[in-house]
Amino acid sequence: MNYSDLTFNDKNPIKGWLHRRRLVVAIRLANKLPKPQVILDFGSGDGEMCKHIVKYYPSAKIICYEPAPEFMLQAKENLAHLKQIIYCVDIKDIELHSIDLLFCLEVLEHLPPKETDVALNQIDSLLSKNGSAIVGVPVEVGLPALYKGIFRMYRRYGYFDAKPKLVLQSTFGFPPKERPIMDIASGFPYYRQHMGYDFRQLRSLLQKRFNLKCVSRLWINPEAYFIIKKL
């Protein structure tokens, strides 16, 4: 599975642009925060976000964390020309309370509840006392669910995320509770499709476990962004 073919290099130029745009939006939010010395891209995929991080924070220590071996190989190839990147496949190799700025983009919507809980615990333990995390997830309810659903039905009508009934349910704020699950790597259960994800539940989790500083979302936006700090 080639990560970039599913995202930035998708054959549909609008989808590719939207995936590139989410990286830009995350950097803009980060620019409002204190300048970090250590930055972590949590769940890097093919490492594309690290290119933006290097551009805006050339003197920072940058860690590319990706636990899926296949994606880590793609990240190393994609970032081979950037010598300041530190690669990590085991979260335990990152020093606790050492991260000033953490990006977690297009990650949590793919994780089952248990794994989401683990990921949030990891983020909490990695952030420094005054550190911040920017979390970005897709919006799969309301109007975005409608226009995303129409696009998916055009591409692959009848698949789980391209069924008219489920698209309408999501549009009215009731996404399906059961989602197809697979292993992205050994021991890493994974929801491939975004359909069924509800960013509102994540917002509630973040409010309980972190100091939720900012929520960036318009009602038509395909993505929601949260800036969180330790309690």
N, C-alpha and C positions, 0 to 999 in steps of 0.2 A: 504494500500500500504506500503510494507516494503522497506525502502530506501536501506538498505544494500543488499537486494536480487536483486535490480535493478542495483547495482554498485559493491561494493567490494566483495560480495559473489555470484556474477553471476555464473551460472553453467559452463560458458565458462571461463577457467582459464586465457586466454589471456586478455579478457575484464576486469576481476577482477584485474589482475596485472596492467593494464593500469590505472585503477581508483586509485589504491594505489600509483602508480608512480607519478600521478599528485600532490599528497600531498607532496611527497618527493621533487619534483622539486620546488614547491612553497616555502618550507622551505629553500632550497639551495639559492634561490633568496633572501629570507629574511635575511639570514646570512651575506649578503653583506651590509646590512643596519645598522645604529646605533642601539644599543641594546634598545629595547622598555621596558617601564614600564607597559603600558596598551595595551592589544591586543584584537581585536574583530574579531571573525569569523562570517562574515556577510552572513546569510543564511546557517546555519550549517548542515541542513539535519539531519542525525542521530548523528552528533557530532564527527565523526571519526577524523576530522582534529584537534580537540581540544586535542586529545591524543598526536599528534605530537608536538603541540604547548607546551604542558606541559613538554614534554621530553626535548625540546631545550630551553625553557624559564621557568624553574621551579619557579623562584621568581617573575614572572610577574603576574599582575592581568589579568585574562582571561575571556572574556565575550562570551558566546555562544548565538547568536541571531538567532532565528528561529520563524517566525511568523505563520507557519502552525502548528496547535495544534497536529496533528497526528505525525508529525516529531519531535516536541519538546518532546513528550512523549518517543519516541524512543531514542532521544539524552540523556534524563535524565537516562534512563535505561542503555544505553551504557556507560555513564560517571559516574555512581553512585559511583564508587570507587575513583574518583578524587574530593576531597573536595574543591579544590581552584577554581572550575568553578562557574561562576555566570551566571544564566540563564535569558534570556530576550525574551519575546514574543511581546513586544511593543517597537518600536524603540525610542519612546519619553522618555522612562525610562533611556536612555543612555545620559550622560552629553555631551553637545555640545563641540566640539574642545578638547575632552579628549583622543582621541585614537592615540597612537603612531604608531601602526602597525595594518593594517586591511587586512584580507584575504577575498576575494570574489571569490570563486571557484565554477564552475558549477552552477551558479545562473542566470546571465544576459541572457543567451541564452534561458531561459524559460520564460522571461518576455516580454509582449507586449510593443510597443513603449512608451506608456504613463507611464507604470509602470517602464520601464527602466529609463526614465527621472527622476521619483521620486527617484529611488534607487541611481542614480548618485548624485542627490541633497543631499540625506541623507549621502552618503559617504563623500561628500565635507564638510558638516556641522559637521560631527563627527571627522574628522581628526584634530589633533593638528597642530599648526603652522608649525612644522617640521616633521609632521607625513607622513607616506607612506602607500599606499595600493597596494596589489598585486592582480591583477584581472586575473583569468584564465577562458578561454572559449574554446569550441571545435572548430576545424577547419572543416568546412563542405563544402569546395570548393577545387578544384584541386585534386591531387592524394589521399589525405585522404578521400575525398568524394567517390572516386572510391572503395577503399578497405573497407571502412565502409559500403558502399552500397552493395557490394558483400556479406559481412557478414550478413547484414540484410535481403537480398533476400534469402539467404540460410535458415535463421531462419523463416521468415514470408513473403514470396513472395506475393506481391499484396497489402500489407499495404501501407499507405501513404509514409513511409520512405523506402519502399522496392519495388518501382516501377522502372523498368529499365529506362524509359524516364526521370524521375526526377533525378535518379542517374547520368545519362549522362549529364543532364543540369548542375547539381552541379559540376561535374567533370570539365566541361569547363568554370566554373566561373559564372554560372547563376542559382543560387538556386531558387526554387519556392518562390513566394512572399506571397502566401496564405498558412497558416499553420493551422491545426486543433487546436482549443483552448478549454480548459476545466477549471473548477474551482478546484484548489488543496485544497482550503478551502473556506468558505463563504467570498466573496469579494476579492478573490485572483485568478484572471485569470492567466492561465498557459499554455504554450506550452510544452506538454510532450515530443514530438519528437525533436531531434536536427536538423533533415532535414529541410532545408530552412533558417537556421541561417547563417549569414554572418559576420564573425569577422572583416572584413574590415570596415564595417559600424561603429562598436564599436570603432575601432582604430581612425576613423575620429571624433567621438564624444569626445573621451578622449583627443585628440589633441586640441580640441576647448575649453574644460572645465577644463583641468588640465595641469600640467607640466608633460609631458610624458617623464620619465627618461630612460626607457628601454623597449624594445620589445624582447621577447625570443621566436623564432620560426624558425625551419628549414622547408624546403618545403615539407618534408615527415611527419612531426610531426602531431599527431592527436589533439594537443592542442596549443593554443597561450597564452602567459603570458605577462602582461603589469605591469610595476611599475609606479605608478603615485603619484604626490605630488600636494598640493594646488598651485594655481597660486600666 
